[in-house]
Amino acid sequence: MVDPDVKDWERLRKEIPAVECSIDKAMAECHSVNLEVQKDAINPDHYKAGGVEAIDCMKASMSAEAFKGHLKATAMKYLWRYETKHPDNPLQDLSKCKWYLERLISEVKG
């Protein structure tokens, strides 16, 4: 007597290549979408949680001079370590330095 589950396994075994092909195709599509959507490494989404940017909270929590000092120090930090923190991607920290420096320039201009 043949167990009814054996027939199901035989049917599934025949369908597995098609399922694997579908999974491979879906994974390839996901990968190509991920390549097209570049994440913002300079100002990532978690800096904007709750609809408010962290930098705006920093500004609101201190005097204008203290905020400018924060921007200056942060720019200096990224410039200081760009060669060592991510030796394979020094442009990331240089870009962050530039972002903070541009924000500082904007604050100084008023």
Beta strands, then each sheet from edge to edge (+ up, - down):
end
